[in-house]
């Protein structure tokens, strides 16, 4: 899977070139199961075919919707290759529907684990001891790669609308990206008088620190395969306002642990205004999100579910 299909023969040649060495390694390690951790490369499938090993394929991306990637040899061949696996795992129902709906293989949905149970408890304890900052402007955060596809411009436009309505609100933008796009966001802030209401943090190594500085989190990307930021924000007890589409739409229960907006600037601004005007209600949504994160998004839950898939395919192979 790649953006430049014309390089497909070269990529295939490279994979076939390293295949004998990888086959030798896998034999030395006495491996029973090959787990391909992305739809981008088929090398795991090739090894499993050569050695007749159990193979599971983990699909973590749409490919076309989120990264503009396409299958080197067409979707039909990809589906046939994946159908030869013993099981497929999708990071969301949206990915299963978009990528695996025509694949003849047992499919499992396993949401990514984004935090350990220990740190999740620490987040809850930190919330209980947090100082009251009701006198400060209501702070939203948007975290992720700085890109038009991630919706930072829309977040700024919605913030501008709030400020024009006299609402005390600010936005923290965390992430890095192409210089030209970042500069366009800064110019937008300058032209709308938002310099003091917006903080650009650049790349941050620990996004949880950003969530803890905010009152709520925005997810303005229309094509999240799952939406790691949404799950992380829930794990810190922050309510999320998310684009009502793809993976984000299935993580957020509207008006229970966050809000879903229809993709327009106006609706996003109205959702943000609800949080600013009713911060206690927004906090209650955040608490519900924390409970969901405990049930679905911890590393321990994720590891157990993946292990269960492995055990199932190994049992079927034994039979």
ZATIKOL-964019 format. One record per atom (N, C-alpha, C): x, y, z; residue in one letter. Coordinates in steps of 0.2 Angstrom, whole numbers, padded with zeros to 4 digits, always signed. Example, Ala and Ser with C-alpha at 12.3 -4.5 7.8 and 13.67 -1.06 7.14 Angstrom:
REM residues 2
+0066-0028+0039a +0062-0022+0039a +0066-0016+0039a +0064-0011+0035s +0068-0005+0036s +0064+0000+0039s 
***
This chain:
REM residues 319
+0004-0006+0000x +0000+0000+0000x +0004+0006+0000x +0003+0011-0005x +0007+0017-0005x +0004+0022-0009x +0006+0028-0010x +0004+0033-0014x +0006+0033-0021x +0012+0030-0022x +0015+0030-0029x +0015+0023-0031x +0010+0021-0035x +0009+0014-0037x +0014+0012-0042x +0017+0017-0045x +0022+0015-0051x +0028+0012-0048x +0029+0013-0041x +0035+0010-0038x +0033+0003-0035x +0027+0000-0037x +0025-0006-0034x +0030-0012-0036x +0032-0013-0042x +0037-0018-0044x +0043-0018-0039x +0046-0012-0038x +0052-0011-0034x +0051-0013-0027x +0045-0011-0024x +0043-0013-0017x +0042-0021-0017x +0039-0024-0022x +0038-0031-0022x +0045-0035-0022x +0050-0032-0027x +0056-0035-0027x +0060-0034-0021x +0059-0029-0017x +0063-0028-0011x +0060-0033-0006x +0054-0034-0005x +0051-0039-0001x +0053-0046-0002x +0053-0048-0009x +0055-0054-0011x +0063-0055-0009x +0067-0050-0010x +0074-0050-0009x +0075-0052-0001x +0072-0049+0003x +0073-0050+0010x +0069-0056+0013x +0065-0059+0009x +0061-0065+0011x +0065-0071+0014x +0070-0073+0010x +0074-0079+0012x +0077-0078+0019x +0080-0072+0020x +0083-0070+0027x +0078-0070+0032x +0072-0068+0031x +0067-0067+0036x +0064-0074+0038x +0064-0078+0032x +0061-0085+0033x +0066-0089+0038x +0073-0088+0036x +0078-0092+0041x +0077-0089+0048x +0076-0083+0049x +0076-0080+0056x +0070-0083+0059x +0064-0084+0056x +0058-0086+0059x +0059-0094+0061x +0062-0097+0056x +0063-0104+0058x +0068-0105+0064x +0073-0101+0064x +0077-0101+0070x +0074-0100+0077x +0069-0095+0076x +0065-0093+0082x +0060-0098+0084x +0058-0103+0080x +0053-0108+0081x +0046-0105+0082x +0045-0100+0078x +0038-0097+0078x +0032-0101+0076x +0027-0100+0080x +0021-0103+0078x +0016-0099+0075x +0016-0092+0076x +0011-0088+0073x +0015-0081+0070x +0012-0079+0065x +0015-0072+0062x +0009-0067+0063x +0011-0062+0066x +0006-0056+0066x +0008-0050+0062x +0004-0049+0057x +0006-0043+0053x +0002-0037+0056x +0006-0032+0058x +0003-0026+0062x +0001-0020+0058x +0000-0021+0052x -0002-0015+0047x -0004-0018+0041x -0008-0014+0037x -0010-0017+0030x -0005-0014+0025x +0000-0010+0027x +0004-0007+0023x +0009-0012+0019x +0011-0017+0023x +0016-0022+0020x +0014-0029+0021x +0015-0033+0015x +0013-0040+0015x +0018-0045+0017x +0024-0043+0020x +0029-0047+0021x +0027-0053+0026x +0023-0051+0031x +0021-0057+0036x +0017-0062+0033x +0013-0060+0028x +0009-0065+0024x +0013-0069+0020x +0018-0066+0017x +0023-0070+0013x +0027-0076+0017x +0029-0073+0023x +0033-0078+0027x +0028-0084+0029x +0022-0082+0031x +0017-0087+0034x +0016-0092+0028x +0015-0090+0022x +0014-0094+0016x +0020-0099+0015x +0026-0097+0015x +0032-0101+0014x +0032-0106+0020x +0031-0104+0026x +0032-0109+0032x +0026-0112+0034x +0020-0111+0031x +0013-0114+0033x +0012-0112+0040x +0013-0106+0042x +0012-0104+0049x +0005-0101+0050x +0002-0101+0056x -0004-0097+0057x -0002-0089+0056x -0007-0086+0053x -0006-0079+0052x -0012-0075+0054x -0011-0069+0057x -0016-0064+0059x -0014-0058+0056x -0019-0054+0054x -0017-0048+0050x -0021-0042+0054x -0017-0037+0057x -0020-0032+0061x -0021-0026+0056x -0027-0024+0055x -0028-0018+0051x -0029-0012+0055x -0025-0007+0054x -0025-0001+0059x -0027+0005+0055x -0028+0005+0049x -0029+0011+0045x -0034+0010+0039x -0037+0015+0037x -0041+0015+0031x -0037+0014+0025x -0031+0018+0025x -0027+0018+0019x -0028+0024+0015x -0034+0024+0011x -0036+0029+0006x -0039+0035+0010x -0043+0034+0015x -0047+0040+0018x -0042+0044+0022x -0038+0040+0026x -0034+0044+0031x -0027+0046+0028x -0024+0042+0024x -0017+0043+0022x -0016+0044+0014x -0021+0043+0011x -0021+0043+0003x -0017+0038+0000x -0017+0032+0003x -0013+0026+0001x -0018+0022-0003x -0015+0018-0008x -0019+0013-0012x -0015+0007-0012x -0018+0001-0013x -0015-0005-0014x -0011-0006-0020x -0005-0008-0020x +0000-0008-0025x -0003-0012-0031x -0007-0018-0030x -0009-0022-0035x -0017-0023-0035x -0020-0018-0032x -0027-0017-0033x -0031-0020-0026x -0037-0018-0025x -0040-0020-0019x -0042-0027-0020x -0044-0030-0026x -0046-0037-0026x -0041-0042-0024x -0035-0040-0026x -0029-0045-0024x -0028-0044-0017x -0028-0038-0014x -0027-0037-0007x -0032-0041-0003x -0039-0041-0005x -0044-0045-0001x -0042-0053-0002x -0040-0055-0007x -0038-0062-0008x -0033-0064-0003x -0028-0059-0003x -0022-0061+0001x -0024-0061+0009x -0028-0056+0011x -0030-0056+0018x -0035-0062+0019x -0039-0064+0014x -0043-0070+0016x -0039-0076+0017x -0033-0076+0015x -0029-0082+0017x -0026-0082+0024x -0027-0077+0027x -0025-0076+0035x -0030-0081+0039x -0028-0082+0045x -0032-0086+0049x -0037-0082+0053x -0035-0075+0054x -0040-0071+0057x -0037-0064+0055x -0042-0059+0055x -0040-0052+0054x -0043-0048+0060x -0039-0043+0062x -0041-0038+0068x -0042-0031+0065x -0047-0028+0067x -0048-0021+0065x -0048-0017+0071x -0045-0011+0070x -0045-0006+0076x -0052-0003+0078x -0057-0004+0073x -0063-0001+0074x -0068-0004+0070x -0075-0003+0071x -0080-0006+0067x -0080-0003+0060x -0078+0004+0060x -0077+0008+0054x -0072+0005+0049x -0066+0003+0052x -0061+0000+0048x -0063-0007+0045x -0066-0011+0050x -0069-0017+0048x -0074-0017+0042x -0078-0012+0042x -0083-0011+0037x -0080-0009+0030x -0075-0004+0031x -0072-0001+0025x -0067-0005+0022x -0063-0009+0026x -0057-0013+0023x -0059-0020+0022x -0063-0023+0027x -0063-0030+0028x -0070-0033+0026x -0075-0029+0024x -0081-0031+0023x -0082-0036+0017x -0077-0036+0012x -0078-0041+0007x -0072-0047+0008x -0069-0047+0014x -0064-0052+0015x -0067-0058+0018x -0065-0064+0016x -0068-0070+0018x -0063-0073+0024x -0064-0070+0030x -0059-0072+0035x -0063-0070+0042x -0061-0073+0047x -0064-0071+0054x -0061-0064+0056x -0066-0060+0057x -0064-0053+0059x -0066-0051+0066x -0061-0048+0069x -0062-0046+0076x -0061-0038+0077x -0065-0035+0081x -0063-0028+0082x -0060-0027+0089x -0054-0024+0089x -0051-0023+0095x -0048-0016+0096x -0051-0012+0100x -0049-0005+0101x -0042-0005+0104x -0038+0000+0101x -0031+0001+0104x -0031+0002+0111x -0026+0000+0115x -0025+0002+0122x -0021+0008+0122x -0023+0013+0126x -0019+0019+0125x -0016+0021+0132x -0017+0017+0137x -0015+0019+0144x -0015+0013+0148x -0010+0012+0153x -0010+0007+0158x -0016+0008+0163x -0018+0003+0166x -0023+0003+0171x -0020+0007+0177x -0014+0006+0179x -0011+0010+0184x -0011+0018+0183x -0009+0020+0177x -0009+0027+0175x -0016+0030+0175x -0021+0025+0173x -0028+0028+0172x -0030+0029+0179x -0028+0025+0184x -0030+0027+0191x -0027+0033+0194x -0021+0034+0191x -0017+0040+0193x -0021+0047+0190x -0023+0046+0184x -0027+0051+0181x -0033+0053+0185x -0037+0048+0188x -0043+0049+0192x -0041+0052+0198x -0036+0050+0201x -0034+0053+0208x -0032+0061+0207x -0028+0062+0201x -0026+0069+0200x -0032+0073+0199x -0038+0071+0196x -0044+0075+0195x -0047+0076+0201x -0047+0072+0206x -0050+0073+0212x -0046+0079+0216x -0040+0080+0215x -0036+0085+0219x -0035+0091+0215x -0038+0091+0209x -0037+0097+0204x -0040+0103+0207x -0036+0109+0207x -0039+0115+0210x -0044+0118+0205x -0049+0122+0208x -0054+0125+0205x -0052+0130+0200x -0053+0130+0194x -0050+0135+0189x -0056+0138+0185x -0062+0139+0189x -0068+0141+0185x -0068+0148+0183x -0063+0152+0186x -0062+0159+0184x -0058+0160+0178x -0055+0155+0176x -0050+0155+0170x -0054+0154+0164x -0052+0156+0158x -0056+0154+0152x -0056+0147+0151x -0062+0145+0148x -0063+0138+0147x -0058+0136+0141x -0054+0130+0143x -0049+0129+0138x -0050+0122+0134x -0050+0123+0128x -0050+0117+0123x -0043+0115+0121x -0042+0109+0119x -0036+0106+0116x -0037+0102+0110x -0033+0103+0105x -0033+0099+0099x -0026+0096+0098x -0026+0090+0098x -0019+0086+0098x -0018+0082+0092x -0013+0082+0089x -0011+0078+0083x -0007+0081+0078x -0006+0078+0073x -0002+0080+0067x -0005+0087+0064x -0001+0092+0064x -0004+0098+0061x -0005+0097+0053x -0011+0097+0051x -0012+0095+0044x -0019+0097+0043x -0021+0099+0037x -0028+0101+0035x -0033+0095+0036x -0030+0089+0036x -0035+0083+0037x -0037+0082+0044x -0033+0086+0049x -0034+0085+0056x -0039+0091+0059x -0040+0096+0055x -0045+0100+0056x -0043+0106+0061x -0037+0108+0062x -0035+0113+0066x -0038+0120+0064x -0039+0121+0058x -0042+0127+0055x -0049+0128+0057x -0053+0122+0057x -0060+0122+0059x -0060+0124+0067x -0056+0121+0071x -0056+0123+0078x -0055+0130+0079x -0050+0133+0075x -0049+0140+0076x -0055+0144+0074x -0058+0142+0069x -0064+0146+0066x -0070+0146+0071x -0071+0140+0074x -0076+0139+0080x -0074+0143+0086x -0068+0143+0088x -0066+0147+0093x -0067+0155+0092x -0065+0157+0086x -0067+0164+0084x -0074+0166+0085x -0078+0161+0083x -0085+0162+0083x -0087+0163+0091x -0085+0159+0095x -0086+0159+0102x -0084+0166+0105x -0078+0168+0103x -0075+0174+0106x -0079+0180+0104x -0082+0180+0098x -0086+0185+0095x -0093+0186+0099x -0095+0180+0102x -0101+0180+0106x -0099+0182+0113x -0093+0183+0115x -0091+0186+0121x -0090+0180+0126x -0089+0174+0124x -0087+0168+0128x -0080+0168+0130x -0078+0167+0136x -0071+0166+0138x -0069+0159+0137x -0065+0159+0131x -0063+0152+0129x -0056+0153+0126x -0052+0148+0126x -0046+0148+0123x -0044+0141+0120x -0039+0140+0116x -0037+0134+0113x -0030+0133+0113x -0028+0126+0115x -0021+0124+0115x -0021+0119+0109x -0016+0121+0105x -0014+0117+0099x -0008+0113+0100x -0008+0106+0100x -0002+0102+0101x -0001+0098+0095x +0006+0098+0093x +0008+0094+0087x +0012+0098+0082x +0015+0095+0077x +0019+0098+0072x +0017+0095+0065x +0019+0099+0060x +0017+0097+0053x +0021+0101+0049x +0019+0102+0042x +0022+0106+0037x +0022+0113+0039x +0028+0116+0038x +0029+0123+0040x +0024+0128+0037x +0022+0127+0030x +0018+0131+0027x +0011+0131+0030x +0008+0125+0032x +0001+0125+0035x +0002+0128+0042x +0007+0127+0046x +0007+0130+0052x +0007+0137+0052x +0011+0140+0047x +0011+0147+0046x +0004+0150+0044x +0000+0146+0040x -0006+0149+0039x -0011+0149+0045x -0010+0144+0049x -0014+0145+0056x -0012+0151+0060x -0006+0152+0060x -0004+0158+0064x -0006+0164+0061x -0006+0165+0054x -0009+0171+0051x -0016+0171+0052x -0020+0166+0052x -0027+0166+0054x -0028+0169+0061x -0024+0167+0065x -0025+0169+0072x -0024+0177+0072x -0019+0179+0069x -0017+0186+0069x -0023+0190+0066x -0025+0188+0060x -0031+0191+0057x -0037+0192+0060x -0038+0187+0065x -0044+0187+0069x -0043+0189+0076x -0038+0191+0078x -0036+0194+0085x -0036+0188+0090x -0034+0182+0088x -0034+0176+0092x -0027+0175+0096x -0022+0179+0095x -0015+0177+0097x -0015+0176+0104x -0019+0179+0108x -0018+0178+0116x -0023+0173+0118x -0027+0170+0113x -0032+0165+0115x -0030+0158+0113x -0025+0158+0109x -0022+0152+0106x -0015+0150+0108x -0013+0145+0110x -0006+0143+0111x -0004+0137+0107x +0001+0138+0103x +0004+0133+0099x +0010+0129+0103x +0009+0123+0105x +0014+0120+0109x +0020+0116+0104x +0018+0115+0098x +0023+0111+0094x +0022+0104+0096x +0027+0100+0095x +0027+0093+0096x +0028+0092+0104x +0024+0087+0107x +0024+0086+0114x +0025+0078+0114x +0029+0076+0119x +0031+0069+0120x +0026+0066+0124x +0022+0069+0128x +0017+0066+0132x +0011+0070+0132x +0006+0067+0127x +0000+0071+0126x -0005+0072+0132x -0004+0067+0137x -0008+0067+0143x -0007+0073+0147x -0001+0076+0147x +0000+0083+0150x -0004+0088+0147x -0005+0088+0140x -0009+0093+0137x -0017+0092+0139x -0019+0086+0139x -0026+0085+0141x -0027+0087+0148x -0023+0086+0152x -0024+0089+0159x -0024+0096+0160x -0021+0100+0155x -0021+0107+0155x -0027+0110+0152x -0031+0105+0149x -0037+0108+0146x -0044+0105+0150x -0049+0109+0148x -0056+0107+0150x -0059+0102+0146x -0058+0102+0139x -0061+0098+0135x -0056+0097+0129x -0058+0092+0125x -0053+0090+0119x -0058+0090+0112x -0055+0093+0107x -0058+0093+0101x -0055+0087+0096x -0059+0084+0092x -0057+0079+0087x -0060+0081+0081x -0057+0085+0077x -0060+0088+0071x -0058+0084+0064x -0055+0078+0065x -0053+0075+0059x -0059+0070+0057x -0061+0071+0050x -0066+0067+0048x -0065+0059+0047x -0059+0058+0046x -0057+0051+0045x -0052+0047+0049x -0054+0047+0056x -0050+0043+0061x -0052+0036+0060x -0047+0031+0059x -0048+0024+0059x -0051+0022+0066x -0048+0024+0071x -0050+0023+0078x -0051+0030+0081x -0045+0033+0082x -0045+0040+0086x -0042+0039+0092x -0035+0038+0092x -0031+0037+0098x -0032+0043+0103x -0032+0049+0100x -0033+0055+0104x -0040+0055+0108x -0045+0053+0105x -0051+0053+0108x -0051+0048+0114x -0048+0042+0113x -0048+0038+0119x -0043+0040+0124x -0037+0043+0123x -0033+0046+0128x -0036+0052+0132x -0040+0056+0128x -0044+0061+0132x -0049+0058+0137x -0052+0053+0135x -0057+0050+0139x -0053+0047+0145x -0047+0045+0144x -0044+0042+0150x -0041+0047+0155x -0041+0053+0153x -0040+0059+0158x -0046+0062+0160x -0052+0059+0159x -0058+0062+0161x -0060+0068+0157x -0058+0069+0151x -0059+0075+0147x -0065+0074+0142x -0070+0078+0142x -0075+0076+0137x -0073+0078+0130x -0075+0075+0125x -0072+0076+0118x -0078+0078+0114x -0077+0083+0110x -0081+0085+0105x -0078+0082+0098x -0082+0077+0095x -0079+0074+0089x -0083+0074+0083x -0080+0074+0077x -0083+0074+0071x -0087+0067+0070x -0093+0068+0069x -0098+0062+0069x -0097+0058+0062x -0091+0055+0062x -0089+0050+0056x -0084+0045+0058x -0084+0040+0055x -0079+0034+0055x -0078+0032+0062x -0071+0031+0064x -0070+0029+0071x -0072+0033+0076x -0072+0040+0076x -0073+0044+0081x -0081+0043+0083x -0085+0042+0078x -0092+0042+0079x -0094+0036+0084x -0090+0030+0083x -0091+0024+0087x -0088+0024+0094x -0083+0029+0095x -0080+0030+0102x -0084+0034+0107x -0088+0039+0104x -0091+0044+0108x -0099+0042+0108x -0102+0042+0114x -0109+0041+0114x -0112+0048+0115x -0115+0051+0110x -0117+0058+0110x -0121+0060+0117x -0119+0065+0120x -0122+0068+0126x -0121+0063+0132x -0117+0058+0131x -0116+0053+0137x -0109+0054+0140x -0104+0054+0135x -0097+0054+0137x -0093+0059+0132x -0097+0063+0128x -0095+0068+0124x -0100+0071+0119x -0098+0075+0114x -0103+0077+0109x -0100+0076+0102x -0105+0074+0098x -0103+0073+0091x -0106+0079+0087x -0102+0082+0082x -0104+0087+0078x -0104+0085+0071x -0108+0089+0067x -0110+0086+0060x -0104+0088+0055x -0099+0091+0057x -0093+0093+0053x -0093+0100+0050x -0098+0104+0052x -0098+0111+0051x -0095+0115+0056x -0093+0121+0054x -0090+0126+0059x -0095+0128+0064x -0101+0129+0062x -0107+0132+0066x -0108+0127+0071x -0109+0120+0069x -0111+0115+0074x -0106+0114+0079x -0099+0114+0077x -0094+0113+0082x -0094+0119+0087x -0095+0125+0084x -0095+0131+0089x -0101+0130+0094x -0107+0128+0092x -0112+0127+0096x -0111+0122+0102x -0107+0116+0100x -0105+0111+0105x -0100+0114+0110x -0096+0118+0107x -0091+0121+0112x -0094+0126+0116x -0099+0130+0114x -0103+0134+0118x -0106+0131+0124x -0109+0125+0122x -0113+0121+0127x -0108+0119+0133x -0102+0118+0132x -0097+0116+0137x -0095+0122+0141x -0094+0128+0137x -0092+0134+0141x -0098+0136+0145x -0104+0136+0143x -0110+0138+0147x -0112+0133+0153x -0110+0127+0152x -0112+0122+0157x -0106+0117+0159x -0101+0120+0162x -0095+0116+0163x -0096+0110+0168x -0101+0111+0172x -0102+0105+0177x -0105+0099+0173x -0109+0100+0168x -0112+0095+0164x -0106+0092+0159x -0102+0096+0157x -0096+0094+0153x -0092+0089+0157x -0091+0091+0163x -0087+0087+0168x -0090+0080+0169x -0096+0080+0169x -0100+0074+0170x -0099+0069+0164x -0099+0072+0158x -0097+0068+0152x -0090+0065+0152x -0086+0070+0155x -0079+0067+0155x -0078+0061+0160x -0082+0061+0166x -0082+0056+0170x -0084+0049+0167x -0090+0050+0163x -0092+0044+0159x -0087+0042+0154x -0083+0046+0151x -0078+0044+0147x -0073+0041+0150x -0071+0043+0156x -0066+0039+0160x -0068+0032+0161x -0074+0031+0163x -0077+0024+0164x -0076+0020+0158x -0078+0023+0152x -0077+0019+0146x -0070+0017+0145x -0066+0022+0146x -0058+0021+0145x -0056+0015+0149x -0059+0015+0155x -0057+0009+0160x -0059+0002+0157x -0065+0002+0154x -0068-0004+0151x -0065-0006+0144x -0063-0001+0140x -0061-0002+0133x -0054-0001+0131x -0051+0004+0134x -0045+0007+0131x -0038+0006+0135x -0038+0002+0140x -0032+0001+0143x -0027-0004+0140x -0021-0004+0141x -0016-0008+0138x -0018-0016+0140x -0020-0016+0146x -0022-0023+0149x -0028-0026+0145x -0033-0022+0144x -0039-0025+0141x -0037-0027+0133x -0033-0022+0130x -0031-0023+0123x -0027-0030+0123x -0022-0030+0127x -0017-0036+0127x -0021-0043+0128x -0026-0043+0132x -0030-0049+0133x -0034-0050+0127x -0037-0045+0124x -0041-0047+0118x -0037-0049+0112x -0031-0047+0111x -0027-0049+0106x -0025-0056+0108x -0023-0057+0114x -0021-0064+0116x -0026-0069+0115x -0033-0067+0116x -0038-0071+0115x -0039-0073+0108x -0038-0068+0103x -0038-0070+0096x -0033-0075+0094x -0027-0074+0097x -0021-0079+0095x -0023-0086+0098x -0026-0086+0104x -0027-0093+0106x -0033-0096+0102x -0038-0092+0100x -0043-0095+0096x -0040-0098+0089x -0036-0094+0086x -0033-0097+0079x -0029-0103+0080x -0025-0103+0086x -0021-0108+0087x -0025-0115+0089x -0030-0114+0092x -0035-0119+0094x -0038-0122+0087x -0040-0118+0083x -0043-0120+0077x -0037-0124+0072x -0031-0121+0072x -0026-0125+0069x -0025-0132+0071x -0025-0132+0078x -0024-0139+0081x -0029-0144+0079x -0035-0141+0079x -0041-0146+0077x -0040-0148+0070x 
***
